[in-house]
Amino acid sequence: MVSRATHMQLLDVALLNDWARNLRDMFHGQTPHLVGSALTKSDYRDVNVRLILADDDHAKLASCVNIDRLNLCLSLWGRQATLELPIDCQLQQMTTANAEYDGVRRAIGRTR
């Protein structure tokens, strides 16, 4: 059996990586990660993208922006940029992200 890095179609992966490069640039080089069922199941429900920020950076951002609203905006932008992939984008604090998730994280948007 051949192991796949993701169960997404090639075009979807290309569009996701293109959007993720823009997301990475917006957050000064922080690498977004694909997590969740799109990595493990052919019938994934959504495309989970996580941008893990240092605790201090997350706190600074949260002091001036509603993180939940920003997550919604980033998710909607991702859906538009990827021709309607069901993107669920969330910014996460590093300590929390590492404590709550022990699954696979696949870096996206790193190459052109």
Buried (B, 14 or more C-beta within 10 A) or exposed (E): EEEEEBBBEEEBBEBBBBBBBBBBEEBEEBBBBBBBBBBEEEEBEEBBBBBBBEEEBBEEBBEEEEBEEBBBEBBEBBBEBBEEBBBBBBBBBBEEBEEEBEEEBEEBBEEE
